[in-house]
Amino acid sequence: MQLRYNDEIIQLHIERSKRKTMSMSVNKDGSVTIKAPRLFPTDQEILKFVEQKIDWILKQRGRQQEREDMRLVRRFETDYSFPYLGEERLIEMQSGKKTSIAYENGKIIIKTPFYEALENNYEADENKKAIEKLRSNLKKWYKKEAYAYISKRVEYYQNIIGVTVTDVSIKSRKTQWGSCDSNGCLTFSWRLVMARPETIDYVVIHELCHRKHMDHSQDFWNQVQRYMPDFKKQKQWLEENSVNLTIE
């Protein structure tokens, strides 16, 4: 479905499920996703609802574009950077028999047999596979760092909040920073280790508070605020900076 507004065409994606209310969100590509109950309202009624919200949609699209304009270029070349614990860390490329990654003296040191090829002609087609392999290796490094850092923060805060956790895992999630299931298993995106420490703590506290409230009720948010009074500031930081918490 499409919505025409002035000279723009806005793509609409309607997702129906067993739910009682309707929600709307603007995607990175500028399209709009509407989640609605299975039978009611009709598609035409949804279209009218979207038309009434056009000012909000345009505002959100504008914010999306502002974030895209902030996107940094990521390259596997010395003096480019990747985020780690809230800071853009310069990388230093070095030659090595096999690829290894380490964080030393404020820099991300990447040793790789692809060093000379990338140094000579980074954009060459024959280097595309090498770059993808380096991304894969860097992702594995981030996952390892994320587990080591976040698991310690979970252990620290679960004692303060007074809840138990059965497991902590790190997965590849692009749109969700963390989750908590009914069995007490906490899952976090490896990208979270790119955020600043206080923001990581917010996500950890958020998920641990779900051990007491498996919803987003006011009681839940009161718990979050009890352990992190400025949680709204941390939540906003994630929204504004997520575009650069990436290795792409």
VOKOLVEX-501115 format. One record per atom (N, C-alpha, C): residue in three letters; x, y, z. Coordinates in steps of 0.05 Angstrom, whole numbers, plus 32768, in hexadecimal, padded with zeros to 4 digits. Example, Ala and Ser with C-alpha at 12.3 -4.5 7.8 and 13.67 -1.06 7.14 Angstrom:
# VOKOLVEX-501115
ALA81087F8E809C/ALA80F67FA6809C/ALA81087FBE809C/SER81017FD3808E/SER81117FEB808F/SER81028001809D/
***
This chain:
# VOKOLVEX-501115
MET80117FE88000/MET800080008000/MET801280198000/GLN8008802E7FF3/GLN801880477FF1/GLN8007805E7FFA/LEU801480738004/LEU8007808C800B/LEU801580A27FFB/ARG800680B17FEC/ARG801180C77FDD/ARG800D80E17FED/TYR802380EF7FF1/TYR802281097FFF/TYR8033811D7FF1/ASN802781327FE6/ASN803581457FD5/ASN804381367FBE/ASP805D81387FBD/ASP806C812A7FA7/ASP807981107FB1/GLU807281087FC9/GLU807E80F07FD5/GLU806B80D87FD5/ILE807880C17FD2/ILE806880A87FD5/ILE807480997FED/ILE806380948000/ILE806B80868019/ILE8060806A8018/GLN807380578019/GLN806B803B8019/GLN806080338035/LEU804A80258035/LEU803D801C804E/LEU803E7FFE8050/HIS80467FF38066/HIS80477FD6806B/HIS80347FD08082/ILE801F7FC2807C/ILE800B7FBB8091/ILE80107F9E809B/GLU80147F9C80B4/GLU80197F8180C1/GLU80027F7C80D4/ARG7FF27F6880CE/ARG7FDB7F6180DF/ARG7FE27F4980F0/SER7FD97F4A8109/SER7FDE7F34811C/SER7FC97F348131/LYS7FCB7F218143/LYS7FB87F1F815A/LYS7FBF7F34816F/ARG7FB57F4C816A/ARG7FBB7F62817D/ARG7FA27F74817E/LYS7FA07F848193/LYS7F887F958197/LYS7F8C7FB2818E/THR7FA57FBB818D/THR7FAA7FD68186/THR7FBA7FD9816C/MET7FBD7FF18163/MET7FCB7FF6814A/MET7FE380088150/SER7FFA80028144/SER801280128148/SER801E8019812D/MET802F802D812D/MET803B80368114/MET8058803F8119/SER806980378106/SER8086803F8108/SER8091804580ED/VAL80A5805780EC/VAL80B2805F80D3/VAL80CC805080D1/ASN80D0804380BB/ASN80E8803380B6/ASN80FF804380AB/LYS8117803880AC/LYS812E804680A3/LYS812D80508086/ASP811E80408075/ASP811C80478059/ASP8105805B8054/GLY80F980658069/GLY80E380798066/GLY80C7806D8064/SER80C680528061/SER80AB80458060/SER809F8045807C/VAL8086803E807D/VAL8077803E8096/VAL806B8022809B/THR8070801780B2/THR80647FFD80BA/THR804D800280CD/ILE80367FF780C7/ILE801F7FF980D8/ILE80187FDD80E2/LYS80187FD980FC/LYS80107FC08108/LYS7FF47FC38112/ALA7FE27FB18108/ALA7FC67FB3810E/ALA7FB97F988115/PRO7FA27F998121/PRO7F937F808126/PRO7F8C7F72810C/ARG7F857F59810E/ARG7F817F4980F6/ARG7F697F5380E5/LEU7F537F5980F1/LEU7F3A7F5F80E2/LEU7F327F7C80E0/PHE7F3A7F8B80F4/PHE7F317FA780F5/PHE7F477FB98100/PRO7F4C7FD080F4/PRO7F3D7FDE80DF/PRO7F447FD380C3/THR7F347FDC80AF/THR7F397FD58094/THR7F527FE48089/ASP7F5C7FDB8072/ASP7F747FE88067/ASP7F6E80068061/GLN7F56800B8057/GLN7F4F80278051/GLN7F4D8038806A/GLU7F44802D8080/GLU7F43803B8099/GLU7F5F804080A4/ILE7F71802D809F/ILE7F8D803080A7/ILE7F9980478097/LEU7F938048807D/LEU7F9E805D806C/LEU7F9580788076/LYS7F7C807B807E/LYS7F7280948089/LYS7F81809C80A2/PHE7F86808780B3/PHE7F94808B80CC/PHE7FB1809680C6/VAL7FBE808A80B3/VAL7FD9809280AB/VAL7FD980AF80A1/GLU7FC580B68091/GLU7FC380D18086/GLU7FC180E5809C/GLN7FB380DE80B1/GLN7FB080F080C8/GLN7FCA80F480D7/LYS7FDC80E180D5/LYS7FF580E180E3/LYS800C80EA80D1/ILE800680F680BA/ILE801B80FD80A6/ILE8030811080B1/ASP8028812380C2/ASP803C813580CD/ASP8050812680DF/TRP8046811480EF/TRP805881048100/TRP806A80F280EF/ILE805F80E780DA/ILE807080D580C8/ILE808680E580BB/LEU808080FD80B1/LEU8094810E80A4/LEU80AA811680B8/LYS80A1811C80D0/LYS80B4812380E5/LYS80C8810C80EB/GLN80BC80F480ED/GLN80CD80DD80F2/GLN80E080D780DB/ARG80D680DA80C3/ARG80E780D680AB/ARG80FE80EA80AA/GLY80F8810380B3/GLY810C811780B4/GLY8122810F80C8/ARG811A810480DF/ARG812D80FB80F3/ARG813E80E480E8/GLN813080D280DA/GLN813F80BC80CE/GLN815580C680BB/GLN814E80DA80AB/GLN816180E58098/GLN817880F280A6/GLU8172810080BC/GLU8187810D80CC/GLU819B80F980D7/ARG819080E280E0/ARG81A180CD80EA/ARG81B280C180D4/GLU81A680BD80BC/GLU81B580B280A6/GLU81CC80C5809E/ASP81C780DF80A0/ASP81DB80F38099/ASP81F280F280AD/MET81ED80E780C5/MET820280E580DA/MET821280CB80D6/ARG820A80BA80C4/ARG821780A080C2/ARG823580A380BA/LEU8246809680C9/LEU8263809780C3/LEU826B808180AF/VAL8280808680A0/VAL828A8073808D/VAL829C805F809C/ARG829880458099/ARG82A8803180A6/ARG82B980238090/ARG82D380248094/ARG82E580168082/ARG82FC80098091/PHE83067FF38087/PHE831C7FE58094/PHE83367FF1808A/GLU833A800A8092/GLU83538019808C/GLU835C802880A5/THR8375802A80A9/THR8380803880C0/THR8374805580C2/ASP836D805D80DA/ASP8362807780E0/ASP8344807A80DA/TYR8337806580D0/TYR831A806480D0/TYR8313805A80EC/SER82FA805980F2/SER82F28051810E/SER82DA803F810F/PHE82D980318126/PHE82C28021812D/PHE82BB8027814A/PRO82A180268151/PRO8299802D816D/PRO829E80168181/TYR82A6801E8198/TYR82AB800B81AE/TYR82A8801981C9/LEU8295801081D9/LEU828F801C81F3/LEU828A803A81F1/GLY827A804281DD/GLY8272805E81DC/GLY8284807181CE/GLU829B806881C4/GLU82AE807981B7/GLU82B5806E819B/GLU82BA80818189/GLU82C58079816F/GLU82E280738172/ARG82EA805A816F/ARG830680518173/ARG8314804F8158/LEU832A805D8155/LEU8339805A813C/LEU8343803E8139/ILE834380348121/ILE834E801A811C/ILE836B801C8110/GLU837A80088116/GLU83958007810A/GLU83987FED80FC/MET839B7FEE80E2/MET839E7FD680D1/MET83BB7FCD80D0/GLN83C07FB480D4/GLN83DB7FA980D4/GLN83DB7F8F80C4/SER83F27F8880B9/SER83F57F6F80AA/SER83F87F5880BE/GLY83EB7F4280B7/GLY83ED7F2A80C8/GLY83E77F1180B9/LYS83F17EFA80C2/LYS83ED7EE180B3/LYS83CF7ED980B5/LYS83C27EDF80CB/LYS83A57EDA80CD/LYS83987EF280DA/THR837E7EF480D7/THR83707F0B80E2/THR836D7F098100/SER83747F1E810E/SER83707F20812B/SER83687F3C8132/ILE83587F3F8147/ILE834F7F5A814F/ILE83527F5D816D/ALA835C7F748175/ALA83617F7A8192/ALA835D7F988197/TYR83557F9E81AF/TYR83527FBA81B7/TYR836A7FC181C9/GLU837B7FD381BF/GLU83937FDA81CD/GLU83987FF881CC/ASN839D800481E3/ASN83A4802181E5/ASN8390803381D7/GLY8376802C81DA/GLY8362803D81CE/GLY835D803981B1/LYS836A802581A5/LYS836680208189/LYS835D80038184/ILE83507FFE816E/ILE83497FE38166/ILE835E7FDA8152/ILE836E7FC7815A/ILE83847FBD8149/ILE837A7FA58139/ILE837B7FA8811F/ILE83737F92810D/ILE838A7F8880FC/LYS83937F708102/LYS83A87F6380F2/LYS839B7F5180DE/THR83A47F5280C5/THR83967F4280B0/THR83A97F3D8098/PRO83A67F26808B/PRO83B67F208073/PRO83AC7F31805B/PHE83957F3F805F/PHE838A7F508049/PHE83957F6C804A/TYR83A77F71805D/TYR83B07F8D8062/TYR83BA7F9B8048/GLU83CD7F8E803B/GLU83D97F9B8023/GLU83C57F9F800D/ALA83B47F8B8008/ALA83A07F8E7FF3/ALA838D7FA57FF8/LEU83847FA88010/LEU83727FBE8017/LEU83807FD88017/GLU839A7FD8801E/GLU83AA7FF1801F/GLU83AE7FFB8002/ASN83B27FE97FF0/ASN83B87FF17FD4/ASN839F7FFA7FC5/ASN83897FEC7FC8/ASN83707FF37FBA/ASN83587FE97FC9/TYR834E7FF87FDC/TYR83397FEF7FED/TYR831F7FE97FDD/GLU831A7FF97FC9/GLU83017FF77FBA/GLU83017FE17FA5/ALA83177FD37FA1/ALA83187FBE7F8C/ALA83047FA87F91/ASP82F87F9E7F7B/ASP82E47F897F7E/ASP82EF7F707F8C/GLU83087F6A7F86/GLU83147F527F92/GLU83177F547FB1/ASN83137F6C7FBC/ASN83167F707FD8/ASN82FC7F6E7FE7/LYS82E67F6B7FD9/LYS82CB7F6B7FE6/LYS82C97F547FF9/LYS82D27F3C7FF1/LYS82D07F258002/LYS82E27F28801B/ALA82F97F358017/ALA830B7F3A802E/ALA82FE7F4C8042/ILE82F07F618038/ILE82E37F74804A/ILE82CC7F678059/GLU82BD7F56804B/GLU82A77F478059/GLU82B27F34806E/LYS82C97F288068/LYS82D57F16807C/LYS82DE7F268094/LEU82E97F3D8090/LEU82F27F4E80A6/LEU82DA7F5780B7/ARG82C47F5D80A9/ARG82AC7F6580B8/ARG82A27F4D80CA/SER82A47F3580BE/SER829C7F1E80CD/SER82AE7F1980E6/ASN82C87F1D80E2/ASN82DA7F1A80F8/ASN82D67F30810E/LEU82D17F488104/LEU82CC7F5E8117/LEU82B27F5A8127/LYS829E7F4F8119/LYS82857F498127/LYS828A7F34813D/LYS829A7F208137/LYS82A07F0B814B/LYS82AF7F178163/TRP82C07F2A815D/TRP82CF7F388173/TRP82BC7F488184/TYR82AA7F568177/TYR82967F668186/TYR82847F548197/LYS827C7F3D818C/LYS826C7F2A819C/LYS827A7F2181B5/LYS82947F1B81B2/LYS82A47F1281C9/LYS82A67F2881DE/GLU82AC7F4081D4/GLU82AE7F5781E6/GLU82937F5D81F4/ALA827E7F5B81E5/ALA82637F6181EF/ALA825C7F4D8206/TYR82627F348201/TYR825B7F208216/TYR826B7F258230/ALA82857F2A822C/ALA82977F2F8243/ALA828E7F478253/TYR82877F5D8246/TYR82807F768253/TYR82637F74825F/ILE82507F6C824E/ILE82347F6E8256/ILE822E7F59826C/SER82397F41826A/SER82337F2D827F/SER823C7F37829A/LYS82527F46829C/LYS825B7F5182B5/LYS82477F6682C0/ARG823C7F7682AD/ARG82297F8B82B5/ARG820E7F7E82BE/VAL82077F6882B1/VAL81EF7F5982BA/VAL81F37F4F82D6/GLU820A7F4282DB/GLU820F7F3782F6/GLU820F7F4D830B/TYR821A7F658304/TYR821B7F7B8317/TYR81FE7F85831E/TYR81EE7F898309/TYR81D47F95830E/TYR81BF7F828317/GLN81C27F688311/GLN81AE7F55831A/GLN81AF7F538339/ASN81C67F568344/ASN81C97F568362/ASN81BC7F6F836E/ILE81BF7F858360/ILE81B37F9E836A/ILE81957F9E8368/ILE818B7F948351/ILE816E7F94834D/ILE81607F7D835C/GLY81707F688361/GLY81657F52836F/GLY81557F3E835E/VAL81607F388347/VAL81547F258335/VAL81687F10832D/THR815F7EFA8321/THR81717EE58318/THR816F7EE382F9/VAL81857EDA82EE/VAL81877ED782D1/VAL81917EBA82CB/THR81857EAD82B8/THR818D7E9282B2/THR81A37E90829D/ASP81A47EA5828B/ASP81B87EA48275/ASP81BB7EC08269/VAL81D27EC5825F/VAL81D87EDE8250/VAL81E37ED68235/SER81D77EDF8220/SER81E17ED88205/SER81E47EF181F4/ILE81F57EF081E0/ILE81FA7F0681CD/ILE81F27EFD81B1/LYS81E17F0C81A4/LYS81D87F04818A/LYS81D97F1C8176/SER81D47F16815D/SER81D47F2B8148/SER81B87F358145/ARG81B37F4C8150/ARG81997F59814E/ARG819C7F768145/LYS818E7F7D8131/LYS81917F988126/LYS817D7FAC8132/THR81667FA3813B/THR81527FB68145/THR814C7FB38162/GLN81587FA08170/GLN81527F9C818C/GLN816C7F9A819C/TRP816F7FAB81B0/TRP81887FAC81BF/TRP81897F9581D4/GLY81727F8D81DE/GLY81717F7981F2/GLY81567F6D81F5/SER81557F558202/SER813B7F498208/SER813E7F378220/CYS81277F30822C/CYS81267F1F8244/CYS810E7F0C8241/ASP81137EF28242/ASP80FC7EE08240/ASP80F37ED8825C/SER80DD7EC9825C/SER80D07EC28276/SER80E17EAE8286/ASN80F57EA2827A/ASN81077E908288/ASN811F7E9E8295/GLY81217EB88290/GLY81377EC7829B/GLY81507EC78289/CYS814C7EC18270/CYS81637EC2825D/CYS81647EDE8251/LEU817B7EEB8254/LEU817F7F068249/LEU818F7F04822F/THR81867F12821A/THR81947F128201/THR819A7F2F81F9/PHE81B27F3481F0/PHE81BA7F4F81E8/PHE81C67F4F81CC/SER81C37F6581BE/SER81D07F6881A4/SER81ED7F6E81A8/TRP81FE7F618198/TRP821B7F67819A/TRP82227F848195/ARG82107F918187/ARG82157FAE8181/ARG82147FBF819A/LEU82087FB581AF/LEU82057FC581C7/LEU82207FCC81D3/VAL82357FBC81CF/VAL824F7FC281DA/VAL825C7FDA81CC/MET824F7FE381B6/MET82597FFB81A9/MET824F801481B7/ALA823A801181C7/ALA822F802881D6/ALA823F803081EE/ARG823A804781F9/ARG824980508210/ARG824180408229/PRO8252803D823D/PRO824D802C8254/PRO823280328262/GLU822C804B8267/GLU821380528275/GLU81FA804A8265/THR81FC804A824A/THR81E68042823A/THR81E380248239/ILE81FA8016823A/ILE81F97FF8823C/ILE81EC7FF18257/ASP81F27FFF826C/ASP81E67FFA8286/ASP81C87FFD8285/TYR81BF80128276/TYR81A280168273/TYR81947FFE8267/VAL81A07FF38252/VAL81937FDC8245/VAL81947FC38257/VAL81AA7FC08266/VAL81AC7FAA8279/VAL81967FAD828F/ILE81947FC5829A/ILE81807FC982AF/ILE81647FC582A4/HIS81607FCF828B/HIS81467FCC827E/HIS813D7FAE827D/GLU81507F9D8274/GLU81497F818271/GLU81477F73828C/LEU81577F7B829F/LEU81557F6F82BA/LEU813B7F7682C8/CYS81317F8E82C3/CYS81187F9782CF/CYS81007F8782C3/HIS81047F7B82AC/HIS80F07F6A82A1/HIS80ED7F5082B1/ARG81017F4A82C1/ARG80FF7F3282D3/ARG80EA7F3782E8/LYS80E37F5082ED/LYS80CD7F578300/LYS80B37F5E82F1/HIS80B67F6A82DA/HIS809F7F7382CB/HIS80A37F6C82AD/MET80957F5782A4/MET80987F4F8288/MET80867F5F8275/ASP80887F798278/ASP80787F8B8267/ASP80867FA78268/HIS80797FBB825C/HIS80837FD6825E/HIS806F7FE8826C/SER80657FDE8282/SER80527FED8292/SER8060800382A1/GLN8050801482AE/GLN805C802A82BD/GLN806D801F82D4/ASP8064800882E0/ASP80737FFC82F5/ASP808F7FF382EB/PHE808F7FE982D3/PHE80A97FE282C7/PHE80BC7FFA82C4/TRP80B2800F82B8/TRP80C2802782B4/TRP80CA803482CF/ASN80B9803182E3/ASN80C1803C82FD/ASN80D9802C8308/GLN80D980128303/GLN80F08002830B/GLN8109800A82FD/VAL8107800E82E3/VAL811F801682D3/VAL8129803182DD/GLN8117804482E2/GLN811F805E82EC/GLN812C805C8308/ARG8123804A8318/ARG812E80478333/ARG814C80418331/TYR81548030831E/TYR81708028831C/TYR818080398308/MET8172804782F7/MET817F805A82E5/MET816D807282E0/PRO8170808682F1/PRO815F809E82F0/PRO815F80AC82D5/ASP817580AB82C6/ASP817680B982AC/ASP817380A68295/PHE816380908299/PHE815F807C8284/PHE815580888269/LYS8145809D826B/LYS813A80AA8253/LYS815180B68242/LYS816580C08250/LYS817C80CC8242/LYS818B80B68233/GLN818E809F8240/GLN819D80888234/GLN818D807D821C/LYS8173807B8220/LYS81628071820A/LYS8164808381F2/GLN8163809D81F7/GLN816580B181E1/GLN818180AF81D3/TRP819680AB81E3/TRP81B180A881D7/TRP81B2809181C3/LEU81A6807B81CB/LEU81A5806381B9/LEU8196806A81A0/GLU8180807781A2/GLU8170807E818A/GLU817F80908177/GLU818E80A38183/GLU819C80B78172/GLU81B680AD8167/ASN81C280998174/ASN81DD8090816B/ASN81DD8074815F/SER81C68067815E/SER81C6804B8154/SER81CF80498138/VAL81CC805E8128/VAL81D5805E810C/VAL81F280588109/ASN82028060811E/ASN821F805C811C/ASN82298045812D/LEU82178037813A/LEU821F801F814A/LEU821E80078137/THR823080078124/THR82307FF3810F/THR824C7FF08104/ILE82517FDA80F6/ILE826B7FD680E9/ILE82677FD780CA/GLU824F7FDE80C1/GLU824A7FE080A4/GLU82557FFB8099/
***
